[in-house]
Amino acid sequence: MSLTYIAVASHSALSPDALLADAADALPRAPQRAFSWSVGNLAARVYEYDRVAWHETVTSSPQAISAVSGYMLARTGSLTAPPSSRDLLEACVTVDGEWSAIAGDETALLAVSSAAGTEHVYVDCNSAYTAVSNRCRPLWRLRAMQGLELQADLGSIARLLHLGYPFCTGGTAVRGIELLAPCESIRLSRDGRVERTTRRPLERRRAHGAVDWQAHALAARQRMADVCTSPAPIRAAVTGGKDSRLVMSMLDALGVPGRVTGYLRAPEDHSDFVVGRSIARMLGLRYERLDPDERSDLRSSVQSHVKFTEGMLSAWDMKDAVFPGGEIGVHGLLGEVYRRKQSDPSLSADELAESLLARRSASRVVRQDLRRSHVRSVRSWIAELELQGAPLEHVQDLFYLQQRVTRWVGQAKLHDGLWGAHVNPVFALPLLQDYYALPLADRLEERVHFELTARLSPRLAAQPFANARYAPAMVQRSGHRDVTVATAPVRSISRQEHFLWRKAALRHSLPWVREQLDVARHALAEVVEPGRIDELAAVAAQVAGSASTRDALKLARAPRVLATAMTNPTHLVMDVFSLLTAVATLRELDSLRRREGPAGHSNRAPASPAA
């Protein structure tokens, strides 16, 4: 199920097979199987990792090749095999799941991103070749080997530092390498043409009216049923939240919790664990509590981050896989797309652009002029949506779906996807289209979660949540008032950070952190505010309990930064980690420039992330 693909169309005398000869050297982990295909100026390589006994992800013959990264679910709920190039273009709006795919035959190569967009498709189109891959690193190395410019995209890196992920752009850490948007495709023809197409399936949303919740509930149950046809062990994150509750309601409706292992990484007195344990006991589910990892070695965390996720991920999203290959993990993370993130419908377009980029942080390190340009880019994106007929009240939801989820969930999957099969049965395009047909009040109050859970497993709807509840007014509007709804949420017994590694990361790694922040001041001089990194280093030392007298003056100049960091050190570590990740990415690119000569194969091992 976990695989990496790279495909290329040569626009010169360069052989496409020669271009891809060393592609596997750029992979962070050795594959178990490899597939090769070429015809004329087109070639593709597919590298497969641990296979799950679930469905076929690669079909290959001398005449054609198809490969899916992730998984495809037909509207009937059944898993589908990789489609041919003739069918792949329509799949982005007719097939659910989290996937990207390539398909090639004697006429063309096609790469497509699904509606979820969380299985990435990257594109490098230049005068010598056009290449596509579901990972950036093979494209980095391909450029370096051909002597093409490997220039850091500081604009995208500034967005990473600003919000934690690049937004309103197809940009990546390298200029010229782009990320396809959800429902976007690129076609590479034998005659040299390169064509890109974007579908807009949310424009097909229905007018306000009755939603067939029963049909959606049955479809959700069927999606989970097909996952359960695999004999592989299943793991599910069981928390006190509504997303994981919806996933568990699908499993409960099938009567299969006994073959599922629930897990959670949290302290014993955390509300998520208290609720999750209660749910597991009620369902007869095996339940594992994993201690939060202190991650005292921040240096190795940064190295792993750059290696597995191309560096484009914030500290808040840094995760390790929690189950090995050969198991299937089900999660409800994409259930967040059915939630309204902000509740003020009266904002103007300009105010909305500002609010979408608001991020709680210890220090705004990105230069003010760049932050203003980021707001302008979001404002332009909003204007484009308005031209397409999207009401302003939908923009906040669309920003989360199209701009954040694609990057946020997607980069985490790049890491975890190498170790296990991750399935999200909550995301389905027809359900999302109906979500946008709901009145604003229903979107604000998470009606999708209630309507499906109440139909799939009424007893789970009655169980309390952690720090949340269903709004009584929404339950009244739903017409499903016969279901018992929990009213009193569960609170944590003591206030503990969910991830305890953050303060320990500063305390144990402070000398290296300060050294790297000093490098960041020079390496990122074009995107950060002068003096802000020095202030951040002093604040980090104070929070870690190692401030020197030399830091005192800098601390006096940064009272707001210090107050924010002392109140919640998580925000401080997010800033520090993003800076360190950006610098490590720049060093990795520089290493590739120096190690690879123009036009020729390299037998050297792939570059390790810079220290």
Steps between C-alpha positions, in 0.01 A plus 500: 500500500784740576690594188696774329467568131691725264422546131666715236453628146827596331491816286850453358742232389523379861375145542209485749637173637837663560332790677337262748790257536593612853158611625496241780812658652287794612254288698519514881450125527590205275196364313397135500399493132558718196315534168636661182321611184597708199375580152655759272583814698295385802617293796382415851637328809288376791655394830279302738550466875321274749195353337170460680272215395231737389506597134736533205679835470711437188419343164784479251564358156728595208210694349365685804545579868266626773581571863311645797658661803243465777167329438197542275141440605220478246169669589363154581761478774705234324874539457614551144817404317715758316303631202641524151598833348160512328313486833740680732400854407140451614607317813589820684128589525341153490727296732539576871789425730838662554708436192711629219569293193689469173404306189694465177439334164634527146368856461546688828574505871240642737538602866191588707438631852182394678236726650659460844838609364689348793695253284719749322597534134806719439594631155828630356453642151812638330652515152676163534219289646175496695497273803229408750529319832312458826816609684714811456838348573533293179424818304761693700761242414397478135550876460838488671621209286407682181682815607178700526465777753402373844392831649315528829152653475525750784142610443370152586743473790372833636148358487623195689639726773187717503228238528677165512429397140507665154162643405330662200776368282612184327852580612741273683843549654652509148418745223351329197361200691126539558230314688187413305177622659223256598317375189780626273667286235797524266529315171836433332455403135733316265491802268649723772184677616448563872139569600365583846132478592316595820155377597283684753271234648376718785328718241258210460373551854125483531276789591385518862257220564452166669812286525461122480689425820400135497661453158818669622506280811463183293777616264730568797426155639581343163831686476603353832366157404741481208791588727396213726515248213876501547637240741760754616478624860320833539600784733288802575580816691227524766480842664234714660439689176222486244714392204624178657151443645357500148759242391417281800128525420574348157688213663226454760235488226694211343544316830877468459659690794637170633755479217602862545764638735440853622788724601577848625818684592410705809545522878268286713302796632453662160134534403559336162630187672226499765230510232682265262542237771130523582406450135737205467352329806148548372584351158725222628796656320865438581643838596861610532619819665838612371705737712569836337851503358719766658712523183802638682712469186361786294788469253400149384136613480596777258711258294214252477261780413701613198566145386145375505288808435720722281517745787160659431329427830457685828591380847137459600458232236815300570393139559655156500321197362334313784453166331720286272452403137260214446230670707227739390444818695160670480463859609252786479737789444327613182181531701631846583402618152137475615562755774479874475821641642384857558158619605483863391304527172511880502868536404582682178722329243803700619431422866447136409837482324666638814318259730584193291870569551477567873731264682573491867877506533766611741666725245406620152834441335387556139559850366198727510508573127488126428214450742312775317571328168362176648179677590479639145544152356214370714289801399563417132403139565175616663429726201546204264255293704247782490532513119422127498182573693608382846321694776729677744359286781657192336850647470614407850403138440662496158824646635523220750416233242703622203785689662566337836388136490680431174832606652444423866366144478692430180847565637429289807393216269827526308673395821251255647404359160836327472425290807137401476171529317289797614131508414257786554141379452357839602590688181263464204432757231117455491488558876720806467276639225199463730695659785534816290124492436429519875401830658782678678364417845517125428860524376598693812349236727646188334175352381672250267662326796176482696276377217735218398597388850136502614406266214803273508531456879248682722676375813817682398306822446398476866858474628667822619777675309816661627443872549215513245133418448236507228306826490141443623363739235662296223359175639155661502537615139619160384168327558692212661394586854437141605874437543643554847776761486767545765499849648782518756849486346794335675779729616863414566573440867818707477628735233772313311630557153399224263855479365742533787808500278484872425661644814740207526603559140620849590660399828707212363581647160553866585870532400427353156178702468684825567769408250242425233301815574820695443529331160134578434564872549736495201339228288152653522599868502268569205187374677538569875480819702843635605576421863193280547696174494739628768201583716354156435827332603506695826138414576567131424787505747279662765222243452755217515646645820840581351490874428828688545561857608571571134139410425356748749494802267344302219234368737419855608440590136264209446247506788207380287704214353617396845152519653348291221777242516488463878122459493505240224844376392336300221479816288866576562610153391283525190689814396840352585429171329371667184816712481726199553309300238534784248876526557546122479309499171726772357804298604359187339452685173852637519635150561325371191642785290853414607471123480333454161670595176311606188360229273636178633419227748620509856580183688522680831251436778208744525567811702411492868320794650741767613577514868 
